[in-house]
Amino acid sequence: MTSILAALVIIAALATFLLGRVKAVTVSSGDQSALHSRPSYHGFFGFLVVLLGGLGMLVVVTVVSAYHTNTSLMSQIGDMAPDMVYIERQLVLSDAKALATGQVASKSDTMRQEIAAEFASLATIWTWIRGIAVLGVIALGVIYSQRQISLSSRARNHSELIIQAILAVMAVIAVLTTVGIVLSLIFETLNFFAKIDWRIDKFLFGTTWSPLSGVHTGEMDADKVGAIPLFAGTLLITLIAMLVAVPIGLFAAIYLSDFATPRVRAWAKPMLEILAGIPTVVYGFFAAITVAPFFRNSGEAIGLSIASESALVAGIVMGIMIIPFISSLSDDVINSVPQTLRDGSYGLGATKAETITQVVLPAALPGIVSACLLGFSRAVGETMIVVMAAGQGANLTANPFEAVTTVTVQIVMLITGDTEAETAAGPAFTLGFTLFCVTLLMNVAAQRIVARYRELYD
């Protein structure tokens, strides 16, 4: 029913647009220069009024109906079974909704059938209320927009104000979302530190990570929340990935921009960028099934002990995944360097290699730094490859041949484990907030580098 009403609102808005244009032409008696706004603006104003009003009413009534229905049914379940805990009431309500809509329920008894009947009754009532409310708003919107059409009506100004308000609301939503995420990280981090008696030093400098080891006792051991192994593993894998991605990506960008023929560039660049479209789970399988056995067998052949899950494998595969990000952005930056700089260098007798190293790369340095920063952020936030190729144990080591884990992997393990979400949220959010602070500082540092060495060309 909701989708039908939404489609009806869109159709009514389009019809109002056409009616507005026709009426504006009629009011002007064929002389459109007499109108303050062109007929299309009058129609667009009506379109916006009907569309926003209809969809807004649909959303409001839908939210109110869902809240009223759930509240009423939960209260009825509580009256029928006062001793039932809240989570069991939710299960009863879920089963009742499934029975009312013809779906499979986990259990069917007298109480669930009664609640299902009540749910069906409330759903029917709210369906009528929703339909009447939306149709009423559509009718009012059509009447209002048509009555506003006149020779002096500023339909264009009104339409632009509405669009401006919509854009402002979208911007506010984006900002509030960011603020909400940051505040949730901060609050959960503070709650976590409160549970360990504000032993922040244990978290930042501890070497043992097992935050849920004392959960069964109702307490969290401050000696087992050391995040050093996680951040060490993250930096180790990221360093290996960057050592693979930066040289290959940068050299590929230099070749494609200044050395490759147009024919080679036409097929090489798209083929290189295909790597960016491969899902990370595929990279994970590739690392676990192909790359890891190859390195393990190669290590045994020369007397090296390389674990089946190692930072080396995860870092190399992650570097391959990051190559297209660095190469594509670096290629665009290098191509944006003015040709006059190259011509001036050639005029002074420099070779192409000297021009690249002494002129082009210094001029493109800020963009290259930004590309490398993007690749670094991509590597820090990667999870699937690490899970499948590097392991999940918190191991403090600088040996790339051993298994390590990262911050993002531990966050996933905490949230998706068997422990209650409220208990595991503290360590997970604290890791997320710390990682957020680290990446923020790196972004600030990179922005300072870019601002310092940026060159502006006409």
KOLMARLO-829539 format. One record per residue (C-alpha): residue in three letters; x, z, y. Coordinates in nm, 2 decimals, decimal comma, padded with zeros to 4 digits. Layout:
N
r|xx|zz|yy
Ala|X|Z|Y
...
END
This chain:
458
r|xx|zz|yy
Met|00,00|00,00|00,00
Thr|00,28|00,08|00,24
Ser|00,44|-00,26|00,19
Ile|00,11|-00,43|00,24
Leu|00,06|-00,24|00,57
Ala|00,41|-00,33|00,68
Ala|00,35|-00,70|00,61
Leu|00,02|-00,67|00,80
Val|00,20|-00,52|01,10
Ile|00,45|-00,81|01,11
Ile|00,18|-01,07|01,08
Ala|-00,02|-00,91|01,36
Ala|00,29|-00,89|01,58
Leu|00,35|-01,26|01,52
Ala|-00,01|-01,34|01,60
Thr|00,01|-01,13|01,92
Phe|00,32|-01,33|02,02
Leu|00,13|-01,66|01,99
Leu|-00,18|-01,52|02,17
Gly|00,03|-01,39|02,45
Arg|00,20|-01,72|02,51
Val|-00,14|-01,90|02,50
Lys|-00,30|-01,66|02,74
Ala|-00,01|-01,67|02,98
Val|-00,03|-02,05|03,00
Thr|-00,41|-02,02|03,05
Val|-00,37|-01,76|03,33
Ser|-00,12|-01,98|03,51
Ser|-00,37|-02,28|03,49
Gly|-00,09|-02,50|03,37
Asp|00,15|-02,41|03,65
Gln|00,40|-02,18|03,48
Ser|00,61|-02,15|03,80
Ala|00,33|-01,92|03,93
Leu|00,41|-01,66|03,66
His|00,67|-01,39|03,72
Ser|00,79|-01,42|03,36
Arg|00,77|-01,72|03,13
Pro|00,50|-01,74|02,86
Ser|00,74|-01,66|02,58
Tyr|00,82|-01,33|02,75
His|00,46|-01,23|02,76
Gly|00,42|-01,31|02,39
Phe|00,74|-01,13|02,31
Phe|00,62|-00,82|02,50
Gly|00,30|-00,81|02,29
Phe|00,51|-00,87|01,97
Leu|00,73|-00,57|02,05
Val|00,43|-00,34|02,13
Val|00,24|-00,42|01,81
Leu|00,55|-00,42|01,59
Leu|00,70|-00,10|01,71
Gly|00,36|00,08|01,74
Gly|00,24|-00,03|01,40
Leu|00,56|00,05|01,21
Gly|00,61|00,37|01,40
Met|00,26|00,49|01,30
Leu|00,32|00,38|00,95
Val|00,64|00,58|00,92
Val|00,48|00,89|01,08
Val|00,17|00,89|00,87
Thr|00,38|00,83|00,55
Val|00,61|01,12|00,62
Val|00,32|01,35|00,71
Ser|00,12|01,25|00,40
Ala|00,42|01,31|00,17
Tyr|00,49|01,65|00,33
His|00,12|01,76|00,31
Thr|00,07|01,64|-00,04
Asn|00,39|01,81|-00,18
Thr|00,31|02,13|00,01
Ser|-00,05|02,15|-00,11
Leu|00,03|02,07|-00,47
Met|00,33|02,31|-00,48
Ser|00,10|02,58|-00,34
Gln|-00,17|02,50|-00,60
Ile|00,09|02,52|-00,88
Gly|00,20|02,85|-00,75
Asp|-00,15|02,98|-00,76
Met|-00,20|02,86|-01,12
Ala|00,14|03,00|-01,24
Pro|00,26|03,27|-01,00
Asp|00,56|03,36|-01,23
Met|00,70|03,01|-01,24
Val|01,03|02,96|-01,07
Tyr|01,06|02,70|-00,79
Ile|01,26|02,44|-01,00
Glu|00,99|02,45|-01,27
Arg|00,72|02,39|-01,01
Gln|00,91|02,09|-00,90
Leu|00,93|01,96|-01,26
Val|00,55|02,01|-01,30
Leu|00,49|01,82|-00,98
Ser|00,71|01,54|-01,09
Asp|00,53|01,52|-01,42
Ala|00,19|01,52|-01,25
Lys|00,29|01,24|-01,02
Ala|00,41|01,04|-01,32
Leu|00,08|01,10|-01,50
Ala|-00,12|01,00|-01,19
Thr|00,08|00,67|-01,15
Gly|00,07|00,58|-01,52
Gln|00,44|00,66|-01,59
Val|00,59|00,86|-01,87
Ala|00,61|01,23|-01,81
Ser|00,83|01,48|-01,98
Lys|00,53|01,69|-02,07
Ser|00,15|01,67|-02,05
Asp|-00,07|01,98|-02,04
Thr|-00,39|02,10|-01,87
Met|-00,21|02,22|-01,56
Arg|-00,02|01,89|-01,51
Gln|-00,34|01,69|-01,56
Glu|-00,52|01,90|-01,30
Ile|-00,24|01,85|-01,06
Ala|-00,23|01,48|-01,13
Ala|-00,60|01,45|-01,05
Glu|-00,55|01,64|-00,73
Phe|-00,25|01,42|-00,64
Ala|-00,46|01,10|-00,70
Ser|-00,73|01,24|-00,48
Leu|-00,49|01,33|-00,20
Ala|-00,32|00,99|-00,24
Thr|-00,65|00,81|-00,20
Ile|-00,74|01,01|00,11
Trp|-00,41|00,95|00,28
Thr|-00,42|00,58|00,19
Trp|-00,74|00,55|00,39
Ile|-00,60|00,76|00,67
Arg|-00,28|00,55|00,68
Gly|-00,46|00,22|00,68
Ile|-00,71|00,33|00,95
Ala|-00,43|00,47|01,17
Val|-00,21|00,16|01,14
Leu|-00,50|-00,08|01,20
Gly|-00,61|00,13|01,50
Val|-00,26|00,12|01,65
Ile|-00,24|-00,26|01,59
Ala|-00,57|-00,31|01,76
Leu|-00,47|-00,10|02,06
Gly|-00,14|-00,28|02,09
Val|-00,31|-00,62|02,09
Ile|-00,56|-00,52|02,35
Tyr|-00,30|-00,35|02,57
Ser|-00,06|-00,64|02,56
Gln|-00,33|-00,90|02,63
Arg|-00,46|-00,70|02,93
Gln|-00,11|-00,68|03,08
Ile|-00,09|-01,06|03,11
Ser|-00,12|-01,17|03,47
Leu|00,06|-01,38|03,72
Ser|00,26|-01,08|03,86
Ser|00,32|-00,91|03,52
Arg|00,69|-00,84|03,47
Ala|00,69|-00,91|03,10
Arg|01,05|-01,00|03,09
Asn|01,16|-00,67|03,25
His|00,94|-00,47|03,02
Ser|01,07|-00,65|02,71
Glu|01,43|-00,60|02,82
Leu|01,36|-00,23|02,88
Ile|01,21|-00,19|02,53
Ile|01,51|-00,37|02,37
Gln|01,75|-00,16|02,57
Ala|01,57|00,15|02,45
Ile|01,60|00,04|02,09
Leu|01,97|-00,03|02,13
Ala|02,02|00,31|02,29
Val|01,83|00,48|02,00
Met|02,05|00,30|01,75
Ala|02,36|00,41|01,93
Val|02,24|00,77|01,94
Ile|02,16|00,76|01,57
Ala|02,51|00,64|01,50
Val|02,67|00,91|01,71
Leu|02,44|01,19|01,57
Thr|02,52|01,08|01,22
Thr|02,89|01,11|01,29
Val|02,84|01,45|01,45
Gly|02,63|01,56|01,16
Ile|02,89|01,46|00,91
Val|03,17|01,64|01,10
Leu|02,96|01,95|01,15
Ser|02,86|01,97|00,78
Leu|03,23|01,94|00,69
Ile|03,32|02,22|00,93
Phe|03,04|02,46|00,83
Glu|03,11|02,41|00,45
Thr|03,48|02,45|00,51
Leu|03,42|02,78|00,70
Asn|03,20|02,91|00,42
Phe|03,47|02,82|00,17
Phe|03,74|03,00|00,36
Ala|03,51|03,30|00,40
Lys|03,48|03,32|00,02
Ile|03,85|03,34|-00,02
Asp|03,89|03,60|00,26
Trp|04,02|03,35|00,51
Arg|04,34|03,29|00,31
Ile|04,39|02,95|00,46
Asp|04,76|02,96|00,38
Lys|04,67|02,98|00,01
Phe|04,48|02,65|00,04
Leu|04,73|02,47|00,26
Phe|05,05|02,58|00,08
Gly|04,93|02,69|-00,27
Thr|05,05|02,49|-00,57
Thr|04,77|02,58|-00,82
Trp|04,44|02,40|-00,80
Ser|04,16|02,54|-01,01
Pro|03,89|02,65|-00,76
Leu|03,61|02,69|-01,02
Ser|03,81|02,91|-01,27
Gly|03,65|03,23|-01,14
Val|03,30|03,10|-01,08
His|03,15|03,28|-01,38
Thr|03,24|03,61|-01,22
Gly|03,08|03,52|-00,89
Glu|03,41|03,52|-00,71
Met|03,66|03,25|-00,61
Asp|04,03|03,32|-00,67
Ala|04,23|03,25|-00,36
Asp|04,55|03,20|-00,57
Lys|04,39|02,90|-00,74
Val|04,28|02,69|-00,45
Gly|04,62|02,55|-00,35
Ala|04,57|02,19|-00,25
Ile|04,94|02,09|-00,23
Pro|04,93|01,91|-00,58
Leu|04,63|01,70|-00,46
Phe|04,78|01,59|-00,13
Ala|05,12|01,53|-00,30
Gly|04,96|01,31|-00,56
Thr|04,76|01,13|-00,29
Leu|05,07|01,06|-00,08
Leu|05,27|00,96|-00,38
Ile|05,02|00,70|-00,50
Thr|04,96|00,58|-00,14
Leu|05,33|00,54|-00,08
Ile|05,37|00,33|-00,39
Ala|05,07|00,12|-00,30
Met|05,21|00,06|00,05
Leu|05,55|-00,03|-00,08
Val|05,38|-00,30|-00,28
Ala|05,12|-00,42|-00,03
Val|05,30|-00,42|00,30
Pro|05,60|-00,65|00,20
Ile|05,39|-00,89|-00,01
Gly|05,10|-00,90|00,24
Leu|05,32|-00,94|00,55
Phe|05,54|-01,20|00,39
Ala|05,24|-01,39|00,27
Ala|05,09|-01,38|00,62
Ile|05,42|-01,51|00,77
Tyr|05,43|-01,79|00,52
Leu|05,07|-01,89|00,57
Ser|05,09|-01,88|00,95
Asp|05,42|-02,05|01,02
Phe|05,56|-02,22|00,71
Ala|05,27|-02,34|00,49
Thr|05,13|-02,69|00,53
Pro|04,76|-02,71|00,63
Arg|04,68|-02,82|00,27
Val|04,85|-02,52|00,11
Arg|04,70|-02,29|00,37
Ala|04,35|-02,43|00,30
Trp|04,35|-02,32|-00,06
Ala|04,61|-02,03|-00,06
Lys|04,44|-01,81|00,20
Pro|04,09|-01,82|00,03
Met|04,25|-01,75|-00,31
Leu|04,44|-01,45|-00,16
Glu|04,13|-01,31|00,00
Ile|03,94|-01,33|-00,33
Leu|04,13|-01,01|-00,42
Ala|03,93|-00,83|-00,16
Gly|03,60|-00,91|-00,33
Ile|03,70|-00,77|-00,67
Pro|03,52|-00,44|-00,74
Thr|03,75|-00,14|-00,77
Val|03,63|-00,06|-01,12
Val|03,77|-00,39|-01,23
Tyr|04,10|-00,30|-01,08
Gly|04,07|00,03|-01,27
Phe|04,01|-00,14|-01,60
Phe|04,30|-00,38|-01,53
Ala|04,53|-00,08|-01,46
Ala|04,42|00,12|-01,77
Ile|04,41|-00,16|-02,02
Thr|04,68|-00,41|-01,91
Val|04,92|-00,26|-01,66
Ala|04,96|00,09|-01,81
Pro|05,04|-00,02|-02,17
Phe|05,29|-00,28|-02,02
Phe|05,48|-00,02|-01,82
Arg|05,47|00,23|-02,11
Asn|05,61|-00,02|-02,36
Ser|05,86|-00,15|-02,11
Gly|05,98|00,21|-02,04
Glu|06,02|00,28|-02,41
Ala|06,23|-00,03|-02,45
Ile|06,48|00,09|-02,19
Gly|06,46|00,46|-02,27
Leu|06,22|00,58|-02,00
Ser|05,92|00,80|-02,07
Ile|05,62|00,66|-01,87
Ala|05,29|00,83|-01,93
Ser|04,98|00,63|-02,01
Glu|04,83|00,76|-01,69
Ser|05,09|00,76|-01,41
Ala|05,12|00,74|-01,03
Leu|05,33|00,43|-01,07
Val|05,05|00,23|-01,24
Ala|04,78|00,35|-01,00
Gly|05,00|00,28|-00,70
Ile|05,10|-00,07|-00,81
Val|04,74|-00,18|-00,88
Met|04,61|-00,02|-00,57
Gly|04,88|-00,21|-00,37
Ile|04,76|-00,53|-00,52
Met|04,41|-00,44|-00,41
Ile|04,53|-00,38|-00,05
Ile|04,73|-00,70|-00,02
Pro|04,44|-00,91|00,12
Phe|04,36|-00,66|00,38
Ile|04,71|-00,66|00,52
Ser|04,78|-01,03|00,48
Ser|04,45|-01,15|00,63
Leu|04,47|-00,92|00,94
Ser|04,84|-00,99|00,98
Asp|04,79|-01,36|00,95
Asp|04,52|-01,35|01,23
Val|04,75|-01,14|01,45
Ile|05,05|-01,37|01,40
Asn|04,84|-01,68|01,47
Ser|04,72|-01,52|01,79
Val|05,07|-01,50|01,93
Pro|05,09|-01,78|02,20
Gln|05,26|-02,10|02,09
Thr|05,45|-02,10|02,42
Leu|05,66|-01,81|02,30
Arg|05,76|-02,00|01,99
Asp|05,83|-02,31|02,20
Gly|06,04|-02,11|02,44
Ser|06,24|-01,97|02,15
Tyr|06,30|-02,31|02,00
Gly|06,40|-02,44|02,34
Leu|06,68|-02,18|02,36
Gly|06,81|-02,30|02,02
Ala|06,67|-02,04|01,79
Thr|06,58|-02,13|01,44
Lys|06,23|-02,08|01,29
Ala|06,35|-01,77|01,10
Glu|06,50|-01,62|01,42
Thr|06,19|-01,70|01,61
Ile|05,98|-01,52|01,35
Thr|06,19|-01,21|01,34
Gln|06,29|-01,19|01,71
Val|05,98|-01,32|01,89
Val|05,67|-01,35|01,68
Leu|05,69|-01,02|01,48
Pro|05,77|-00,80|01,78
Ala|05,48|-00,96|01,97
Ala|05,24|-00,91|01,68
Leu|05,37|-00,56|01,60
Pro|05,06|-00,37|01,72
Gly|04,82|-00,58|01,51
Ile|05,05|-00,55|01,21
Val|05,06|-00,17|01,25
Ser|04,68|-00,17|01,26
Ala|04,66|-00,38|00,95
Cys|04,90|-00,14|00,77
Leu|04,69|00,16|00,89
Leu|04,38|00,00|00,75
Gly|04,55|-00,05|00,42
Phe|04,67|00,31|00,42
Ser|04,32|00,44|00,48
Arg|04,19|00,22|00,21
Ala|04,45|00,36|-00,03
Val|04,38|00,72|00,06
Gly|04,01|00,68|00,00
Glu|04,03|00,50|-00,33
Thr|03,89|00,69|-00,63
Met|03,81|00,46|-00,92
Ile|04,16|00,33|-00,98
Val|04,31|00,68|-00,97
Val|04,05|00,81|-01,21
Met|04,12|00,54|-01,47
Ala|04,50|00,49|-01,42
Ala|04,65|00,81|-01,28
Gly|04,46|01,10|-01,44
Gln|04,26|01,39|-01,32
Gly|04,49|01,69|-01,36
Ala|04,64|01,85|-01,06
Asn|05,01|01,80|-01,13
Leu|05,27|01,88|-00,86
Thr|05,55|01,63|-00,92
Ala|05,75|01,37|-00,74
Asn|05,80|01,17|-01,06
Pro|05,60|00,85|-01,04
Phe|05,61|00,82|-01,42
Glu|05,38|01,13|-01,46
Ala|05,01|01,17|-01,43
Val|04,88|01,30|-01,09
Thr|04,55|01,32|-00,91
Thr|04,42|01,27|-00,56
Val|04,19|01,44|-00,32
Thr|03,91|01,20|-00,36
Val|03,92|01,22|-00,74
Gln|03,89|01,60|-00,72
Ile|03,60|01,58|-00,47
Val|03,41|01,35|-00,72
Met|03,49|01,59|-01,01
Leu|03,36|01,89|-00,82
Ile|03,04|01,73|-00,70
Thr|02,95|01,56|-01,03
Gly|03,06|01,84|-01,26
Asp|02,84|02,09|-01,44
Thr|02,88|02,36|-01,18
Glu|02,60|02,41|-00,93
Ala|02,63|02,19|-00,62
Glu|02,62|02,49|-00,39
Thr|02,92|02,65|-00,56
Ala|03,13|02,33|-00,58
Ala|03,04|02,21|-00,23
Gly|03,28|02,45|-00,07
Pro|03,61|02,32|-00,22
Ala|03,49|01,96|-00,21
Phe|03,39|01,97|00,16
Thr|03,71|02,16|00,25
Leu|03,92|01,88|00,08
Gly|03,71|01,62|00,26
Phe|03,76|01,80|00,60
Thr|04,13|01,83|00,55
Leu|04,16|01,46|00,45
Phe|03,95|01,37|00,75
Cys|04,19|01,57|00,98
Val|04,50|01,40|00,83
Thr|04,36|01,05|00,86
Leu|04,24|01,13|01,22
Leu|04,59|01,23|01,32
Met|04,73|00,92|01,16
Asn|04,48|00,71|01,35
Val|04,57|00,88|01,68
Ala|04,94|00,82|01,61
Ala|04,88|00,46|01,53
Gln|04,67|00,41|01,84
Arg|04,96|00,55|02,05
Ile|05,20|00,31|01,89
Val|04,97|00,02|01,95
Ala|04,91|00,12|02,31
Arg|05,29|00,16|02,37
Tyr|05,40|-00,17|02,23
Arg|05,09|-00,39|02,30
Glu|05,16|-00,72|02,48
Leu|04,89|-00,90|02,67
Tyr|04,91|-01,28|02,70
Asp|04,71|-01,53|02,90
END
